[in-house]
Amino acid sequence: MTPEIEAFMGGLHDDGVTDPKVLDVMARVPREQFVEPQLAHRAYDNLPLPIACEQTISQPSIVGLMTQELGLDSRMKVLEVGAGSGYQTAILASLCRRVYALERHETLVEQARARLASLDISNVILAHGDGSEGWPLHAPFDRILVAAAAEDPPQPLLDQLKVGGVMILPIGEEGSLQQLIKVTRGVKEFTYVELIPVRFVPLLNGSQ
C-alpha cells in the first residue's frame, strides 16, 4: 500500500468508516480512474469533485459511511440511484452479489460503463433512466442507495425495498443542509434514523 493510500485509509477511519470490509474495498478501487483527468492528483483528498454533466463524485468519507450503513453481504441485490462516475457503483459491486445502477445522464452512463469494464467489474447492470422510479423489473432489493437528495423518500423506492431491507438516502432541499437517513422496512412499517448532515445534488425526475 502506498503512503498516499495509507493516509487515505487513515483519514476514512478518523471520519468514522471503520468496517474492515469497506476500508479494504476503498483501498483497492482506484478512485483516480473515476474523476476527471485534470483532477486525478486530488482523487484521494476527502472532497467532492466535479464530473461531467454538472454533477459531482461524492467525497470518499461519505461514500464509505453510506456503504457501511448498508451492511452489505455477498448475497445481496442492491439498487443504486445516481451512479454518476461509477465510483460508488464499483465499491458496492465489490461487496454484494449484484448492483442495479441507474443514472439520468446518458453521458455519465457511458463513462461509468467503460470505467467498470476496464476494472473487470461484471456484476453491475447499469442503465440510463429515472432513478426516482426505481427499477420495478428487478425489485425487490435487499438494499437501496440514493446519491441525490429528495424532500421525502420516493414511494416507488420504498415499495421496491424488501421486508428487512435498508435504504440510505439524503433528505432535504437543494442548497440547504440535508440529512442522510437510514430507512429500514419492517413487516408493517418503515423506521427512519438520521445519520449525518450532508449536501447532495437534487433527485430529479426524468432522464437526459
Backbone as a printed PyTorch tensor [residue, N CA C, xyz], in Angstrom:
tensor([[[  0.8440,  -1.1930,   0.0000],
         [  0.0000,   0.0000,   0.0000],
         [  0.8840,   1.2490,   0.0000]],

        [[  0.6060,   2.1680,  -0.8890],
         [  1.4110,   3.3780,  -0.9950],
         [  1.1400,   4.3110,   0.1850]],

        [[  2.0610,   5.2190,   0.4810],
         [  1.8250,   6.1950,   1.5510],
         [  0.5510,   7.0100,   1.3240]],

        [[  0.2510,   7.3200,   0.0450],
         [ -0.9690,   8.0850,  -0.2510],
         [ -2.2190,   7.2950,   0.1520]],

        [[ -2.2430,   6.0000,  -0.1640],
         [ -3.4120,   5.1750,   0.1770],
         [ -3.4730,   4.9450,   1.6830]],

        [[ -2.3300,   4.7810,   2.3290],
         [ -2.3200,   4.6310,   3.7920],
         [ -2.9150,   5.8680,   4.4650]],

        [[ -2.5350,   7.0490,   3.9870],
         [ -3.0860,   8.2900,   4.5350],
         [ -4.5860,   8.3870,   4.2550]],

        [[ -4.9810,   7.9650,   3.0700],
         [ -6.3970,   7.9390,   2.6740],
         [ -7.1960,   7.0570,   3.6230]],

        [[ -6.6860,   5.8480,   3.8950],
         [ -7.3670,   4.9220,   4.7890],
         [ -7.4520,   5.4800,   6.2160]],

        [[ -6.3670,   6.0880,   6.6640],
         [ -6.3710,   6.6730,   7.9990],
         [ -7.3910,   7.7790,   8.1240]],

        [[ -7.5040,   8.6000,   7.0920],
         [ -8.4920,   9.6710,   7.1130],
         [ -9.9110,   9.1380,   7.1220]],

        [[-10.1710,   8.1030,   6.3360],
         [-11.5020,   7.4870,   6.3350],
         [-11.8540,   6.9550,   7.7190]],

        [[-10.8990,   6.2700,   8.3420],
         [-11.1320,   5.7180,   9.6760],
         [-11.4280,   6.8280,  10.6760]],

        [[-10.6820,   7.9160,  10.6100],
         [-10.9040,   9.0480,  11.5150],
         [-12.2810,   9.6590,  11.3160]],

        [[-12.8030,   9.5540,  10.0940],
         [-14.1250,  10.1110,   9.7950],
         [-15.2610,   9.1290,  10.0610]],

        [[-14.9460,   7.9750,  10.6470],
         [-15.9960,   7.0550,  11.0710],
         [-16.2060,   5.8450,  10.1990]],

        [[-15.4100,   5.6950,   9.1480],
         [-15.5070,   4.4950,   8.3110],
         [-14.6060,   3.4350,   8.9400]],

        [[-15.2110,   2.5260,   9.6810],
         [-14.4320,   1.5700,  10.4830],
         [-14.6390,   0.1150,  10.0680]],

        [[-15.5940,  -0.1600,   9.1880],
         [-15.8400,  -1.5250,   8.7410],
         [-14.6440,  -2.0020,   7.9150]],

        [[-13.9560,  -3.0620,   8.3480],
         [-12.7640,  -3.5220,   7.6280],
         [-13.0340,  -3.8750,   6.1720]],

        [[-14.2110,  -4.4470,   5.8870],
         [-14.5250,  -4.8210,   4.5040],
         [-14.6440,  -3.5840,   3.6180]],

        [[-15.2820,  -2.5450,   4.1310],
         [-15.4540,  -1.3150,   3.3620],
         [-14.1010,  -0.6410,   3.1520]],

        [[-13.3030,  -0.5770,   4.1920],
         [-11.9750,   0.0290,   4.0720],
         [-11.1090,  -0.7240,   3.0720]],

        [[-11.1660,  -2.0460,   3.1060],
         [-10.3620,  -2.8510,   2.1850],
         [-10.7460,  -2.5710,   0.7370]],

        [[-12.0480,  -2.5130,   0.4700],
         [-12.5090,  -2.2450,  -0.8930],
         [-12.1050,  -0.8440,  -1.3320]],

        [[-12.2370,   0.1350,  -0.4560],
         [-11.9030,   1.5000,  -0.8250],
         [-10.3950,   1.6840,  -1.0340]],

        [[ -9.6050,   0.8340,  -0.4100],
         [ -8.1590,   0.8600,  -0.6510],
         [ -7.8150,   0.2860,  -2.0230]],

        [[ -8.6850,  -0.6070,  -2.5180],
         [ -8.3670,  -1.3100,  -3.7670],
         [ -8.9770,  -0.6730,  -5.0130]],

        [[-10.1090,   0.0170,  -4.8700],
         [-10.7410,   0.6340,  -6.0420],
         [-10.0090,   1.9400,  -6.3710]],

        [[ -9.4450,   2.0630,  -7.5550],
         [ -8.6340,   3.2440,  -7.9050],
         [ -9.5110,   4.4710,  -8.1910]],

        [[ -9.6700,   5.3190,  -7.1970],
         [-10.5700,   6.4710,  -7.3400],
         [-10.1130,   7.4250,  -8.4470]],

        [[ -8.8210,   7.4550,  -8.7120],
         [ -8.3230,   8.3640,  -9.7420],
         [ -8.8950,   8.0420, -11.1190]],

        [[ -9.3840,   6.8060, -11.3080],
         [ -9.9660,   6.4330, -12.5990],
         [-11.4060,   6.9250, -12.7460]],

        [[-11.9850,   7.4600, -11.6700],
         [-13.3850,   7.8840, -11.6900],
         [-13.5480,   9.4020, -11.6110]],

        [[-12.4520,  10.1350, -11.6670],
         [-12.5100,  11.5920, -11.6650],
         [-11.9810,  12.1090, -13.0010]],

        [[-12.1950,  13.3860, -13.2590],
         [-11.6760,  13.9820, -14.4820],
         [-10.1450,  13.9300, -14.4630]],

        [[ -9.5220,  13.6660, -15.6010],
         [ -8.0580,  13.5030, -15.6360],
         [ -7.2890,  14.6500, -15.0000]],

        [[ -7.7550,  15.8670, -15.1940],
         [ -7.0400,  17.0230, -14.6410],
         [ -7.1620,  17.1150, -13.1210]],

        [[ -8.0530,  16.2970, -12.5340],
         [ -8.2260,  16.2880, -11.0810],
         [ -7.7090,  15.0020, -10.4380]],

        [[ -7.0270,  14.1790, -11.2060],
         [ -6.5440,  12.8940, -10.6850],
         [ -5.6340,  13.0700,  -9.4820]],

        [[ -4.8830,  14.1640,  -9.4510],
         [ -3.9670,  14.4020,  -8.3290],
         [ -4.7150,  14.7000,  -7.0340]],

        [[ -6.0400,  14.9460,  -7.1180],
         [ -6.8490,  15.2290,  -5.9280],
         [ -7.8190,  14.0780,  -5.6080]],

        [[ -7.6470,  12.9660,  -6.2980],
         [ -8.5960,  11.8590,  -6.1640],
         [ -8.7270,  11.3550,  -4.7390]],

        [[ -7.6470,  11.4020,  -3.9540],
         [ -7.6860,  10.8480,  -2.6040],
         [ -7.8120,  11.9230,  -1.5210]],

        [[ -8.1100,  13.1540,  -1.9450],
         [ -8.4910,  14.1780,  -0.9760],
         [ -9.9300,  13.9080,  -0.5380]],

        [[-10.2550,  14.2330,   0.6850],
         [-11.6150,  13.9850,   1.1670],
         [-12.5290,  15.1460,   0.7630]],

        [[-12.7560,  15.2190,  -0.5440],
         [-13.5420,  16.3000,  -1.1190],
         [-14.4420,  15.7580,  -2.2210]],

        [[-15.6380,  16.3490,  -2.3930],
         [-16.3930,  16.0690,  -3.6130],
         [-15.6970,  16.7630,  -4.7780]],

        [[-15.7160,  16.1470,  -5.9370],
         [-15.0610,  16.7210,  -7.1120],
         [-16.0410,  16.7780,  -8.2760]],

        [[-15.9230,  17.7930,  -9.1370],
         [-16.8310,  17.8950, -10.2850],
         [-16.5620,  16.8120, -11.3220]],

        [[-17.6470,  16.3130, -11.9090],
         [-17.5580,  15.3830, -13.0270],
         [-18.4140,  15.9510, -14.1600]],

        [[-18.6020,  15.2050, -15.2210],
         [-19.3740,  15.6860, -16.3650],
         [-20.8290,  15.9590, -15.9750]],

        [[-21.5270,  16.6880, -16.8420],
         [-22.9600,  16.9680, -16.6930],
         [-23.2880,  17.7710, -15.4390]],

        [[-22.3180,  18.5710, -14.9780],
         [-22.5010,  19.4290, -13.8050],
         [-22.8710,  18.6210, -12.5530]],

        [[-22.3570,  17.4170, -12.4610],
         [-22.5690,  16.5610, -11.3040],
         [-21.2630,  16.4780, -10.5040]],

        [[-21.2830,  15.7240,  -9.4090],
         [-20.0910,  15.5610,  -8.5830],
         [-19.8990,  14.1000,  -8.2000]],

        [[-18.6530,  13.7560,  -7.8950],
         [-18.3450,  12.4880,  -7.2390],
         [-18.2540,  12.8080,  -5.7540]],

        [[-18.9960,  12.0690,  -4.9370],
         [-19.0620,  12.3590,  -3.5030],
         [-17.7060,  12.2130,  -2.8430]],

        [[-17.5150,  12.9450,  -1.7590],
         [-16.2570,  12.8150,  -1.0370],
         [-16.1310,  11.4060,  -0.4690]],

        [[-14.9300,  10.8750,  -0.4110],
         [-14.7300,   9.4800,  -0.0280],
         [-15.3450,   9.0990,   1.3220]],

        [[-15.2620,   9.9810,   2.3050],
         [-15.7980,   9.6220,   3.6210],
         [-17.3080,   9.3920,   3.5560]],

        [[-18.0200,  10.1550,   2.7110],
         [-19.4690,   9.9700,   2.5710],
         [-19.7580,   8.6590,   1.8500]],

        [[-18.9860,   8.3580,   0.8110],
         [-19.1260,   7.0700,   0.1230],
         [-18.9430,   5.9260,   1.1200]],

        [[-17.8980,   6.0250,   1.9380],
         [-17.6190,   4.9770,   2.9140],
         [-18.6970,   4.8370,   3.9600]],

        [[-19.1740,   5.9530,   4.4850],
         [-20.2010,   5.9050,   5.5220],
         [-21.5200,   5.3650,   4.9800]],

        [[-21.9150,   5.7900,   3.7780],
         [-23.1520,   5.2740,   3.1880],
         [-23.0550,   3.7710,   2.9480]],

        [[-21.9100,   3.3400,   2.4360],
         [-21.7090,   1.9130,   2.1770],
         [-21.7400,   1.1250,   3.4890]],

        [[-21.0640,   1.6320,   4.4890],
         [-21.0110,   0.9710,   5.7960],
         [-22.3970,   0.8140,   6.3980]],

        [[-23.2250,   1.8440,   6.2890],
         [-24.5650,   1.8090,   6.8840],
         [-25.4900,   0.8240,   6.1740]],

        [[-25.1760,   0.4790,   4.9250],
         [-25.9950,  -0.5060,   4.2210],
         [-25.8590,  -1.8980,   4.8190]],

        [[-24.6850,  -2.2050,   5.3920],
         [-24.4740,  -3.5380,   5.9690],
         [-24.5590,  -4.6260,   4.9170]],

        [[-23.7400,  -4.5230,   3.8970],
         [-23.8150,  -5.4290,   2.7470],
         [-23.1990,  -6.7920,   3.0300]],

        [[-23.7020,  -7.7890,   2.2960],
         [-23.0040,  -9.0710,   2.2380],
         [-23.0790,  -9.6040,   0.8110]],

        [[-22.3650, -10.6840,   0.5570],
         [-22.1570, -11.1630,  -0.8080],
         [-23.4080, -11.7610,  -1.4520]],

        [[-24.4950, -11.9070,  -0.7000],
         [-25.7240, -12.4870,  -1.2630],
         [-26.7090, -11.4230,  -1.7320]],

        [[-26.4350, -10.1660,  -1.4490],
         [-27.4520,  -9.1260,  -1.6130],
         [-27.5300,  -8.5520,  -3.0190]],

        [[-28.7340,  -8.1110,  -3.3380],
         [-29.0320,  -7.4030,  -4.5810],
         [-29.3000,  -5.9460,  -4.2150]],

        [[-28.5680,  -5.0320,  -4.8580],
         [-28.5870,  -3.6200,  -4.4670],
         [-29.0270,  -2.7490,  -5.6330]],

        [[-29.8920,  -1.7870,  -5.3510],
         [-30.2490,  -0.7460,  -6.3110],
         [-29.4880,   0.5200,  -5.9550]],

        [[-28.7860,   1.0750,  -6.9350],
         [-28.1220,   2.3590,  -6.7550],
         [-28.7990,   3.3900,  -7.6400]],

        [[-29.2350,   4.4870,  -7.0410],
         [-29.8630,   5.5820,  -7.7730],
         [-28.8710,   6.7350,  -7.8410]],

        [[-28.4580,   7.0640,  -9.0680],
         [-27.4710,   8.1310,  -9.2530],
         [-26.0640,   7.5800,  -9.3120]],

        [[-25.7640,   6.8060, -10.3460],
         [-24.4550,   6.1390, -10.4340],
         [-23.3180,   7.1230, -10.6750]],

        [[-23.6110,   8.2600, -11.2900],
         [-22.5760,   9.2670, -11.5090],
         [-21.3690,   8.7230, -12.2530]],

        [[-20.2040,   8.9140, -11.6790],
         [-18.9540,   8.4720, -12.3140],
         [-18.7740,   6.9620, -12.2740]],

        [[-19.5280,   6.2780, -11.4120],
         [-19.3820,   4.8320, -11.2510],
         [-18.5290,   4.4240, -10.0650]],

        [[-18.0120,   5.3940,  -9.3180],
         [-17.1330,   5.0550,  -8.1860],
         [-17.8910,   4.3240,  -7.0790]],

        [[-19.0040,   4.9070,  -6.6420],
         [-19.7990,   4.2340,  -5.6100],
         [-20.2770,   2.8770,  -6.1120]],

        [[-20.6130,   2.8000,  -7.3920],
         [-21.0400,   1.5380,  -8.0020],
         [-19.9750,   0.4680,  -7.8440]],

        [[-18.7290,   0.8460,  -8.1170],
         [-17.6190,  -0.1120,  -8.0080],
         [-17.4350,  -0.5920,  -6.5750]],

        [[-17.5940,   0.3200,  -5.6210],
         [-17.4840,  -0.0650,  -4.2000],
         [-18.5770,  -1.0610,  -3.8450]],

        [[-19.8150,  -0.7480,  -4.2210],
         [-20.9380,  -1.6410,  -3.9180],
         [-20.7460,  -3.0160,  -4.5630]],

        [[-20.3080,  -3.0030,  -5.8210],
         [-20.1740,  -4.2610,  -6.5640],
         [-19.1710,  -5.2130,  -5.9210]],

        [[-18.2130,  -4.6600,  -5.2120],
         [-17.2050,  -5.4900,  -4.5450],
         [-17.7160,  -6.1340,  -3.2690]],

        [[-18.9050,  -5.7210,  -2.8170],
         [-19.4100,  -6.1610,  -1.5150],
         [-20.7490,  -6.8890,  -1.5830]],

        [[-21.3400,  -7.0010,  -2.7820],
         [-22.6440,  -7.6480,  -2.8730],
         [-22.6970,  -8.5490,  -4.1050]],

        [[-23.8280,  -9.2170,  -4.2780],
         [-23.9620, -10.1440,  -5.4100],
         [-24.1390,  -9.4130,  -6.7300]],

        [[-25.0360,  -8.4140,  -6.7390],
         [-25.2900,  -7.6840,  -7.9790],
         [-25.7690,  -6.2760,  -7.6660]],

        [[-25.3380,  -5.3360,  -8.4990],
         [-25.7810,  -3.9430,  -8.3980],
         [-26.5850,  -3.5920,  -9.6390]],

        [[-27.7730,  -3.0460,  -9.4110],
         [-28.5800,  -2.4690, -10.4730],
         [-28.4730,  -0.9580, -10.3160]],

        [[-27.7710,  -0.3120, -11.2360],
         [-27.4450,   1.1050, -11.0930],
         [-28.1600,   1.9260, -12.1600]],

        [[-28.7770,   3.0240, -11.7330],
         [-29.4750,   3.9310, -12.6330],
         [-28.8140,   5.3030, -12.6170]],

        [[-28.7450,   5.9270, -13.7750],
         [-28.1890,   7.2710, -13.9030],
         [-29.0000,   8.0200, -14.9630]],

        [[-29.3930,   9.2550, -14.6580],
         [-30.2670,  10.0090, -15.5630],
         [-29.5170,  10.6830, -16.7000]],

        [[-28.2050,  10.8090, -16.6130],
         [-27.4050,  11.4370, -17.6590],
         [-26.7370,  10.3650, -18.5180]],

        [[-27.0980,  10.3150, -19.7820],
         [-26.5840,   9.2640, -20.6590],
         [-25.0630,   9.3150, -20.7930]],

        [[-24.4970,  10.5310, -20.8270],
         [-23.0390,  10.6680, -20.9210],
         [-22.3560,   9.9880, -19.7440]],

        [[-22.8960,  10.1780, -18.5430],
         [-22.3030,   9.5570, -17.3570],
         [-22.4440,   8.0390, -17.3980]],

        [[-23.5710,   7.5540, -17.9170],
         [-23.7530,   6.1050, -18.0490],
         [-22.6560,   5.5130, -18.9220]],

        [[-22.4020,   6.1360, -20.0540],
         [-21.3900,   5.6190, -20.9790],
         [-20.0050,   5.6410, -20.3480]],

        [[-19.6950,   6.7360, -19.6360],
         [-18.3760,   6.8380, -18.9990],
         [-18.2260,   5.8080, -17.8770]],

        [[-19.2640,   5.6790, -17.0440],
         [-19.1970,   4.7300, -15.9260],
         [-19.0940,   3.2960, -16.4290]],

        [[-19.8340,   2.9950, -17.4710],
         [-19.7890,   1.6350, -18.0280],
         [-18.3780,   1.2880, -18.5080]],

        [[-17.7140,   2.2350, -19.1580],
         [-16.3580,   1.9970, -19.6390],
         [-15.3830,   1.8260, -18.4800]],

        [[-15.5390,   2.6270, -17.4420],
         [-14.6380,   2.5210, -16.2860],
         [-14.8010,   1.1820, -15.5860]],

        [[-16.0360,   0.7580, -15.3840],
         [-16.2850,  -0.5180, -14.7100],
         [-15.7350,  -1.6810, -15.5400]],

        [[-15.9220,  -1.6070, -16.8530],
         [-15.3970,  -2.6620, -17.7290],
         [-13.8800,  -2.7230, -17.6630]],

        [[-13.2290,  -1.5650, -17.5770],
         [-11.7650,  -1.5370, -17.5290],
         [-11.2260,  -2.1850, -16.2640]],

        [[-12.0580,  -2.2470, -15.2240],
         [-11.6650,  -2.8690, -13.9540],
         [-12.2030,  -4.2940, -13.8300]],

        [[-12.7760,  -4.8090, -14.9060],
         [-13.3320,  -6.1780, -14.9350],
         [-14.4140,  -6.3780, -13.8780]],

        [[-15.2120,  -5.3410, -13.6430],
         [-16.3450,  -5.4530, -12.7220],
         [-17.5500,  -5.8770, -13.5470]],

        [[-18.0120,  -7.0960, -13.3330],
         [-19.0260,  -7.6830, -14.2210],
         [-20.3790,  -7.9300, -13.5520]],

        [[-20.5070,  -7.6060, -12.2760],
         [-21.7760,  -7.8670, -11.5780],
         [-22.6050,  -6.5990, -11.4140]],

        [[-22.5010,  -5.6980, -12.3890],
         [-23.2780,  -4.4560, -12.3970],
         [-24.1260,  -4.4080, -13.6530]],

        [[-25.4110,  -4.0890, -13.4950],
         [-26.2820,  -3.7680, -14.6210],
         [-26.5630,  -2.2750, -14.5180]],

        [[-26.0400,  -1.5200, -15.4540],
         [-26.0920,  -0.0580, -15.4300],
         [-26.9940,   0.4190, -16.5540]],

        [[-27.9410,   1.3010, -16.2210],
         [-28.8920,   1.7510, -17.2270],
         [-29.1250,   3.2550, -17.1260]],

        [[-29.5250,   3.8240, -18.2460],
         [-29.9120,   5.2270, -18.3330],
         [-31.4000,   5.3120, -18.0140]],

        [[-31.7660,   6.0410, -16.9640],
         [-33.1730,   6.1050, -16.6100],
         [-33.4500,   7.0020, -15.4200]],

        [[-34.7070,   7.0920, -15.0820],
         [-35.2030,   7.9310, -13.9870],
         [-35.1090,   7.1560, -12.6800]],

        [[-34.1080,   7.4760, -11.8800],
         [-33.8870,   6.7400, -10.6410],
         [-34.9810,   6.9210,  -9.6150]],

        [[-35.7280,   8.0250,  -9.6790],
         [-36.7810,   8.2510,  -8.6830],
         [-37.8990,   7.2190,  -8.8030]],

        [[-37.9690,   6.5400,  -9.9580],
         [-38.9740,   5.4930, -10.1530],
         [-38.4340,   4.1120,  -9.7990]],

        [[-37.1460,   4.0380,  -9.4450],
         [-36.5500,   2.7460,  -9.1410],
         [-36.4530,   1.8710, -10.3760]],

        [[-36.4320,   0.5640, -10.1500],
         [-36.3010,  -0.4000, -11.2570],
         [-37.2280,  -1.5840, -10.9660]],

        [[-38.5370,  -1.4010, -11.2060],
         [-39.5140,  -2.4330, -10.8240],
         [-39.2250,  -3.8170, -11.3880]],

        [[-38.6450,  -3.8570, -12.5770],
         [-38.3730,  -5.1460, -13.2180],
         [-37.5020,  -6.0480, -12.3570]],

        [[-36.5850,  -5.4600, -11.5890],
         [-35.6380,  -6.2420, -10.7980],
         [-35.9310,  -6.2110,  -9.2930]],

        [[-36.9880,  -5.5250,  -8.9060],
         [-37.3530,  -5.4440,  -7.4890],
         [-37.9270,  -6.7820,  -7.0130]],

        [[-37.9110,  -7.0350,  -5.7030],
         [-37.4610,  -6.1480,  -4.6260],
         [-35.9430,  -6.2290,  -4.4100]],

        [[-35.4280,  -5.2140,  -3.7110],
         [-33.9970,  -5.1110,  -3.4530],
         [-33.7010,  -5.2720,  -1.9680]],

        [[-32.5580,  -5.9050,  -1.6770],
         [-32.1210,  -6.0320,  -0.2780],
         [-31.6740,  -4.6840,   0.2720]],

        [[-31.0480,  -3.8980,  -0.5930],
         [-30.5220,  -2.6020,  -0.1810],
         [-30.7220,  -1.6010,  -1.3240]],

        [[-30.9350,  -0.3360,  -0.9520],
         [-31.0330,   0.7530,  -1.9280],
         [-30.1690,   1.9020,  -1.4320]],

        [[-29.3410,   2.4350,  -2.3260],
         [-28.5380,   3.6180,  -2.0230],
         [-28.9140,   4.7090,  -3.0200]],

        [[-29.2380,   5.8850,  -2.5020],
         [-29.6340,   7.0140,  -3.3410],
         [-28.6100,   8.1300,  -3.1700]],

        [[-27.9920,   8.5460,  -4.2810],
         [-26.9350,   9.5470,  -4.2250],
         [-27.4200,  10.9020,  -4.7240]],

        [[-28.6650,  11.2470,  -4.3750],
         [-29.2380,  12.5480,  -4.6900],
         [-30.3430,  12.8000,  -3.6770]],

        [[-30.5700,  14.0670,  -3.3610],
         [-31.4600,  14.4100,  -2.2550],
         [-32.9000,  14.6290,  -2.7150]],

        [[-33.8360,  14.0080,  -1.9980],
         [-35.2590,  14.2200,  -2.2010],
         [-35.8340,  14.8810,  -0.9440]],

        [[-36.9880,  15.5280,  -1.0800],
         [-37.6170,  16.1310,   0.0920],
         [-38.2180,  15.0580,   0.9890]],

        [[-38.6230,  13.9440,   0.3880],
         [-39.1320,  12.7790,   1.1180],
         [-38.6530,  11.5330,   0.3840]],

        [[-38.5410,  10.4090,   1.0770],
         [-38.1730,   9.1780,   0.3830],
         [-39.1990,   8.8560,  -0.7080]],

        [[-38.7880,   8.6970,  -1.9580],
         [-39.7380,   8.4140,  -3.0380],
         [-40.5090,   7.1210,  -2.7820]],

        [[-41.8150,   7.1710,  -2.9570],
         [-42.6470,   5.9950,  -2.6860],
         [-42.2700,   4.7940,  -3.5310]],

        [[-41.9370,   4.9790,  -4.8310],
         [-41.5350,   3.7960,  -5.6180],
         [-40.3300,   3.0700,  -5.0240]],

        [[-39.3880,   3.8230,  -4.4520],
         [-38.2150,   3.1870,  -3.8560],
         [-38.5810,   2.4650,  -2.5670]],

        [[-39.4380,   3.0660,  -1.7670],
         [-39.9150,   2.3810,  -0.5560],
         [-40.6090,   1.0780,  -0.9340]],

        [[-41.4310,   1.1270,  -1.9870],
         [-42.1820,  -0.0610,  -2.4040],
         [-41.2630,  -1.1740,  -2.9050]],

        [[-40.1040,  -0.8080,  -3.4440],
         [-39.1960,  -1.7960,  -4.0310],
         [-38.1650,  -2.3410,  -3.0450]],

        [[-38.2690,  -1.9380,  -1.7890],
         [-37.3660,  -2.4270,  -0.7540],
         [-37.9550,  -3.6760,  -0.1040]],

        [[-37.1520,  -4.7160,   0.0280],
         [-37.6050,  -5.9410,   0.6940],
         [-37.9350,  -5.6930,   2.1550]],

        [[-38.8160,  -6.5070,   2.7190],
         [-39.0050,  -6.5010,   4.1650],
         [-37.6810,  -6.8830,   4.8210]],

        [[-37.2420,  -6.0670,   5.7580],
         [-35.9330,  -6.2540,   6.3610],
         [-34.8370,  -5.5070,   5.6310]],

        [[-35.1740,  -4.9080,   4.4940],
         [-34.1970,  -4.1930,   3.6960],
         [-33.8980,  -2.8050,   4.2290]],

        [[-32.7980,  -2.2320,   3.7330],
         [-32.3190,  -0.9270,   4.1970],
         [-32.0930,  -0.0180,   2.9900]],

        [[-32.5110,   1.2350,   3.1420],
         [-32.2220,   2.2580,   2.1400],
         [-31.5090,   3.4170,   2.8210]],

        [[-30.4390,   3.8920,   2.1780],
         [-29.7030,   5.0640,   2.6490],
         [-29.8960,   6.1730,   1.6220]],

        [[-30.3280,   7.3520,   2.0850],
         [-30.5160,   8.4660,   1.1520],
         [-30.4980,   9.7920,   1.8860]],

        [[-30.1130,  10.8640,   1.1780],
         [-30.1790,  12.1990,   1.7590],
         [-31.5700,  12.7950,   1.5760]],

        [[-32.0220,  13.4970,   2.5970],
         [-33.3350,  14.1300,   2.5830],
         [-33.1650,  15.6300,   2.8380]],

        [[-33.7900,  16.4480,   2.0110],
         [-33.7220,  17.8880,   2.2070],
         [-33.7570,  18.6230,   0.8920]],

        [[-33.8390,  19.9300,   0.9580],
         [-33.9380,  20.7520,  -0.2370],
         [-32.5580,  21.0910,  -0.7930]],

        [[-32.5240,  21.3440,  -2.0970],
         [-31.2840,  21.7590,  -2.7510],
         [-30.8230,  23.0970,  -2.1760]],

        [[-29.5190,  23.2040,  -1.9300],
         [-28.9660,  24.4540,  -1.4340],
         [-29.0100,  24.5950,   0.0720]],

        [[-29.6580,  23.6590,   0.7540],
         [-29.7050,  23.6990,   2.2140],
         [-29.0200,  22.4580,   2.7670]],

        [[-28.7290,  22.4790,   4.0580],
         [-28.1240,  21.3150,   4.6860],
         [-29.1500,  20.1950,   4.7420]],

        [[-28.7520,  19.0370,   4.2850],
         [-29.6500,  17.8820,   4.2340],
         [-29.2490,  16.8750,   5.3030]],

        [[-30.1070,  15.8860,   5.5090],
         [-29.8150,  14.8110,   6.4500],
         [-29.7270,  13.4890,   5.7150]],

        [[-28.6430,  12.7700,   5.9680],
         [-28.5440,  11.4060,   5.4740],
         [-29.3610,  10.5350,   6.4200]],

        [[-30.2840,   9.7620,   5.8670],
         [-31.1310,   8.9390,   6.7200],
         [-31.0330,   7.4700,   6.3150]],

        [[-31.3430,   6.6370,   7.2920],
         [-31.3740,   5.1830,   7.0990],
         [-32.8080,   4.7170,   7.2830]],

        [[-33.3630,   4.1250,   6.2390],
         [-34.7400,   3.6250,   6.2550],
         [-34.7030,   2.1070,   6.2900]],

        [[-35.3890,   1.5210,   7.2390],
         [-35.4790,   0.0610,   7.3340],
         [-36.9360,  -0.3530,   7.1880]],

        [[-37.2030,  -1.2990,   6.3220],
         [-38.5780,  -1.7480,   6.1020],
         [-38.9080,  -2.9140,   7.0090]],

        [[-39.9170,  -2.7200,   7.8490],
         [-40.4210,  -3.7950,   8.6780],
         [-41.6120,  -4.4700,   8.0240]],

        [[-42.2080,  -5.4050,   8.7080],
         [-43.3600,  -6.1240,   8.1600],
         [-44.5360,  -5.1760,   7.9470]],

        [[-44.7350,  -4.2340,   8.8740],
         [-45.8980,  -3.3460,   8.8000],
         [-45.5550,  -1.8780,   8.6260]],

        [[-44.2930,  -1.5000,   8.8800],
         [-43.9700,  -0.0800,   8.8110],
         [-42.4920,   0.1230,   8.5100]],

        [[-42.1610,   1.3660,   8.2070],
         [-40.7750,   1.7680,   7.9800],
         [-40.2610,   2.5180,   9.1960]],

        [[-38.9800,   2.3130,   9.5160],
         [-38.3470,   3.1040,  10.5630],
         [-37.2720,   3.9840,   9.9290]],

        [[-37.0870,   5.1660,  10.5140],
         [-36.1790,   6.1670,   9.9580],
         [-35.2030,   6.6060,  11.0390]],

        [[-33.9220,   6.6180,  10.6850],
         [-32.8830,   7.0720,  11.6110],
         [-32.0380,   8.1260,  10.8950]],

        [[-31.8510,   9.2910,  11.5300],
         [-30.9820,  10.3200,  10.9710],
         [-29.5290,   9.9660,  11.2760]],

        [[-28.6620,  10.1440,  10.2830],
         [-27.2580,   9.7790,  10.4300],
         [-26.3630,  11.0120,  10.5610]],

        [[-26.1310,  11.7230,   9.4780],
         [-25.2380,  12.8810,   9.4940],
         [-25.7600,  13.9440,   8.5360]],

        [[-25.3820,  15.2130,   8.7410],
         [-25.7230,  16.2420,   7.7560],
         [-24.8600,  16.1020,   6.5110]],

        [[-25.4600,  16.3490,   5.3440],
         [-24.7630,  16.1870,   4.0640],
         [-25.2640,  17.2420,   3.0780]],

        [[-24.5910,  17.3090,   1.9250],
         [-25.0680,  18.1190,   0.8050],
         [-24.9640,  17.2920,  -0.4750]],

        [[-26.0850,  17.1020,  -1.1340],
         [-26.1310,  16.3440,  -2.3870],
         [-26.8830,  17.1390,  -3.4460]],

        [[-26.6390,  16.7940,  -4.7080],
         [-27.4400,  17.3410,  -5.7960],
         [-28.8670,  16.8200,  -5.6380]],

        [[-29.8590,  17.5250,  -6.2080],
         [-31.2460,  17.0920,  -6.0470],
         [-31.5840,  15.8520,  -6.8800]],

        [[-32.5050,  15.0620,  -6.3660],
         [-33.0430,  13.9220,  -7.1130],
         [-34.1270,  14.4550,  -8.0500]],

        [[-33.8630,  14.3860,  -9.3530],
         [-34.7790,  14.9520, -10.3520],
         [-35.5080,  13.8660, -11.1010]],

        [[-36.7250,  14.1670, -11.5080],
         [-37.4900,  13.2400, -12.3300],
         [-36.9780,  13.2690, -13.7710]],

        [[-37.1950,  12.1910, -14.4920],
         [-36.8170,  12.1360, -15.8870],
         [-35.3630,  11.7760, -16.0890]],

        [[-34.9430,  11.8010, -17.3650],
         [-33.5570,  11.4850, -17.7160],
         [-33.1120,  12.3950, -18.8480]],

        [[-31.8000,  12.4810, -19.0570],
         [-31.2460,  13.3540, -20.0980],
         [-30.2490,  12.6000, -20.9700]]])
